[in-house]
Amino acid sequence: MSTKKRILFIAQEMSPYLELTDYAAMVNKMAIKSNESGLEVRVIMPRFGIINERRHRLHEVVRLSGINIVIEGDDYPLIIKVASLPNARLQVYFLDNEDYFKRKALFTDENDQFYDDNAARAVFFCKGALETVKKFGWPPDIIHCSGWMTSLIPLYLKTAYKKEPVFAHSKVVYSLEPNSFEENLGAGFVKKATISNQIKEKDIELYKEGTNTALNRGAAKYADAVILAGEKTEKKVVDDLKADKGKIVLPYKKENEDLADYLQLYSQLLGK
């Protein structure tokens, strides 16, 4: 039986599959470096329609089929695909669904309008990622989230999934990236995001505006550690972090090629 510590990266983007910002390359480097340092690594990300399945050799994981994600009483089948990260012995799992991820666009339509179901897509991905880990039966010691689509995961781990044995010892890291959208997730966002009666109104208070800033504030609050992943971090979020004296915060660095600070953070959270 493996005694390796386990780290799960849940990412909105990652090289070479999807590169929206420079941080996609950083997620790739963090996963590989963690793997090389002796951690057992897995990655979960959305299977956006623009990701080329043939080029990246994605294939469906049949043994993980049969999961349905419920959002406001409606069931959405979760399709799980996998690929091996090039030049690394680790697997990347892609979460797919016909309604939410088949479209050949990310967050806006051909008229550059923000999709009105982006809230549901984010909830589906966050809940789907955690349900996938339960299906794995693979308890992660650290869960490192990056991208606004992962922002509900720190909240869910501290509320709806708090008593799940697979997450009993999980520490959460959130990479706080600059805002990437100016819209909001709509009036129904909080209702969709409240996936359990274990999530109280006060728990989701910081998220309720549904803006990129609100999502970052909520995720930063519930994460055990925060990495500043850009120069232009929202003042509200920075003020929150300054006020939370017990929060571990890594400052933004333009060049961090050896990733020593990240590995040191993981070791700190693991109690090494």
Order of alpha helices (4+ residues) and beta strands (2+ residues): beta-alpha-beta-alpha-beta-beta-beta-beta-alpha-alpha-beta-alpha-beta-alpha-alpha-beta-alpha-beta-alpha
